[in-house]
Amino acid sequence: MKRRRFLHQFSATGALLSTGALPLDVFAKPELQHLTILHTNDVHSRIEPFPMDGSRLQGMGGAARRAALIDAVRVETPNVLLFDSGDIFQGTPYFNMFGGEVEIRVMSEMQYDATTIGNHDFDGGMDGLLKQMPLATFPFVICNYDFSSTILHGHTIPYSTFMRDNIRIGVLGVGIELNGLVPDSMYGETQYLDPVVSANKTAAILRHDEKCDFVICLSHLGHKYQDDKVSDTVLAKSSSDIDLILGGHTHTFLERPELHENAVGRPVLINQVGWAGVRLGRIDMTFERNCKHRCVSCNNLWVK
């Protein structure tokens, strides 16, 4: 009964999830607004494609190919946002040699709109992360790391807002607990705050104070776990004002976003596109002019 009620409410909002063309005829009015969300996670310094060595991902990925895909989408549709969900650093000699400079410069050239912070982004220490931040043309959004007693204080923000086709979009970020994943010396006096509490508080600000029509969470919590550890699925079910969670950390390849019911019975989507930049997440949103009805289409793209 609960699932039927949820599906009825989801249908009543006009929100549909498909892999084909958008069924625009479901709307009573022809005035529609369009938004395309592109996203990556856990790129891990993969600047070049995987080598042709017989591995499962051979020949895939690479910054140049990803940039070409992004450019093609921007030519196709004007209202594009591009996000990353953390773990930009660590995994290839590019990070070992240049400390993250190449990765941040590449993302700036691709015109990313925002990123959150993953545990491996501390692999050069806070001083290493701080050194690369001025190279970024995009903000680092994180609401559950308190950097007030560290050198990163003032260099991150809890959320950011964007306007596309008269749609106001709010974006917040949450990160995983660093204790046990990252050596203490790498994150210093950083205070870890409850991600569910912090995300809900920040999302409420975006929804009610900033008057956002759509709220996105860039998460580096992980898709889901066997135990009760906080994950994207836990956050989705515990949230009230988040519409979409773009995840990272667990390197989960989702063919299409997952649909969950949040704490107040409304739909929230989760998407994650593996790792190493071999897929570019794409979610196309079509809003009715009053932003109360929406249609969703997903096409996560292989980078090859």
N, C-alpha and C positions, 0 to 999 in steps of 0.2 A: 504494500500500500504506500509506504514511504517513497519508494522508487517511482511508482506511477505518479504520485503527487509532484515529485521533483521534475519528471519529464513533462508533465502538463504545464508546470510553471515555466520551464525552460522554453517550451514551444510557444507559450503565451507571450513571451518577450519578443518573439520573432527571431530568436537566435538559432541558427542552424549550422551544423558542422558537416562539411563535405569535402571530397577531393576533386570534384568536378567544377563545372561552371556555377556561378552564383545564381540562385533562383530569385531574380529580382522581382518577379511577378508576385511574390508573397506580400509585397508592400502595397498599401492602399494608395500611397502618394508617390509620384515619380521623382520628387526631389530627394536625391541621395547624395551622401558624402562617402568618400573612399579613403581608406588608410591601409598602407602596406607596412607590416612590421618584419624586418629582417633581423636575424640574430645568430650569434655563435656562442660557444662555451668551451672551456678547456682546450684552447688552441695550442697551448704548451710550446710556444716558440717554433712552431712548425711553419717556417717561412717557405721552404721548398716542398714539392710533392714527395710522397714516399718513394723510395727507390724501387726499381723494377727487380725485386729480389724473390718473387714468388709468394710474398706475404699477402694476407687477406686485403690489405689496403694499398697494395703496390700501385704506383702511378697516380694515386688520388691526392687531393688537397693542393696546397701551395697558395701563397698570398696573391700571386699574379692572377691565377684562375679565379680565386674568390673575388678579387677586385673587378674582374671582367663580368662576373655574374651580377655583382652589385650594380655596376654601371648599366648593364642591360635592363635591370629592373627599374632603375631610375629613369631610363629613357621611356620605358613602357608606361610608367605611372608616376605622377609628380609628387604624391604625398607619401614619402617613405621615411621611416625611422629605422636606425641601425643600432643594435645593442650587443653587448657582450656580458656574459655572466661569470667572469672570473677565471683564474688560472691562465692568465696571458703568458706568464713566464714559465721557464724550466722545461727541458726535454730535448733540446738540441744544442750543438756547439754555439749557435748564435747567442744563446743566453750566457753560456760560459765565457764567451769572448767579449761580449758587448753589454752584458748586465741588464738587458731589457730595452736598450735604446732602439734597436732595429724593430722590435715588435711594436713599440709605441709610435714610432715614426710611420710605420706601415699602416697602423690603425688610423692615424691622423690623416694620412693620404686618402684612405678609404672613406673618410668623413663619418666615423662612428659618432653617434649622438650621446652615448653614455656607456659606462661599464661599472660593474661592481668589483669587489676585491675577493680573490680566492686565496686559499691557504698557501699555494705555491708562489703567489705574488710577494710573499715575505721571504722567499729563498735567498734574496740578496740583502736581507735585513731591512729595517725601516729606512735606513739611510740610502740603501740601494733603490728602494721604491720611490722615495722622495726625490732622488736625483733624476729619475725619468719623468716624473709628473709634469714638469714645465714643458716637456715636448708634446704633451697631449693637448689636442684641440677640443677635447671632450671632458666632461666631469667624471670623477669617481664618486659614485653614490653608494652610501652604506649607512644604515641607521642603527645598527646594533653593535658597532665597534665604537667605544668611547676612547678617542685619541687625545683627550684633553691634557693628559700628562706626558705626551710623547711629542716627538718632532713632527709628526703628521697632523698635529692639531691645526685646524684651519685649512687643510689641503684636501679635505673631502667634504661632501655635503650629504644630508640624509635623503634628499629627493630633488628632482628637477621636473619642470613642466615644459610642455611643447604644444604648439598650435599647428595643426594640419587641416586644411579645408574646413576651418571653423570648428574643428573638434579639439577640445582641450584634453591633453593626455598627461597624466601624472606618472612618474617613474621613481620607484624607491629601490633600495638595495639591501640585502641581508647576507651575512656571511656565516660560515660554520665556526664552531668552537675551535680555537687554535690550540688550546692545551692538549698535548698528546699528539698533535699533528705537526706542530712547528716548534723548534727549540725555543725555550723561553727568551733567549738573548735576541732572537729575530723579531719578536713583537713587543718586548719590553713591558711597559706599564699599560698596554692596551687593555681596556676593560671590556669583557664580553657580556653583552646584555641579551636577555631572553629574546630570540628572534621573532617568536609569535607575538609577544606583547609589543615589541618595538615596531614590527611590521603593521600590526593592527592600528596602533597609535598614529603612525605616519600615514597609512592609507586613509584614515579618517580625516586627517588634515587635508590631504589631497582631494578627497571627495567633497567635504563640507566647507572647508575654509578656502581652498584654492578653486573650488567649483569644477573639478575635473569630470569629464564625461566618461573617461576610461582610465583605469588604474592598472599599471603593470608593475610587477615585482621582479627584479633581477635577483635571482637566488643562487647562492653557492652552498646550499644546505645538502643537496643530494636528492635524488628522485624519491626513493623509499627504502626502508630497512626492515629487517626481520623483527627487530625489537621496537620499542617505543621512542627511539631516537627521533628528534625533530627532523623532518624531511619536507619536501615540497608537498607531498600528499597530506601530511599532518597540517602544514600551514594552510593549505587550501581549505580543508574541512574546518579549520579553526578561525578562518578569516571572515570578515564582514563586508569589506569595501574593495577587495582586490578582484579584478576581472581576469587577469592573465598572469601566470607565473612562468618566467623563462628561466629554466633551471640549469644547473651545472654540478660539478664535483664527481658524480658517479659515472660519467661517460656513457650515459644511457641513450641509445639510439631509438627514438620514437618515430614511427612512421607517420603518426598524426597526433595532435594534442589529445590528452586525456581530459575527460569531463568529470568534474566532481561537484557535489553540493556543498556550499559553504555553511557557516554556522547559522545563517538566517534563511536558508533554503534557496539561495540563488546560485546560478551556475558560475563556476570558475574553471578556467582551462589551464593545463600544464603542458609545456612543450620543452623538449631537450634534444639536442642534435649531436650526440656522441662526443667526439673529441678530435683534436688535431686539425680542425678546420676542414674535414673531409665532407661535411654537409653544411649548408647554409639554410637555416630555418627561415621559412616564409609563411606568414599568416596574413591573409587579405581580409580586411574588415569593410563591410558596407553598412553605413548607418542611415537610418531615416533621419530627416532633417532635425527632428527634435531629440535625436540621440537615444530615444527610449527603446527602439527596435534595432536589431543588428543581425547581420548575416556573416558567417565566418567560413572561409575556405583556406585550407592548408596545403602547401606543396613544398615539403622539405627537399631541398635540391642537393644532389651529389655534386661535389666539386671535382670534376675530372675532365 
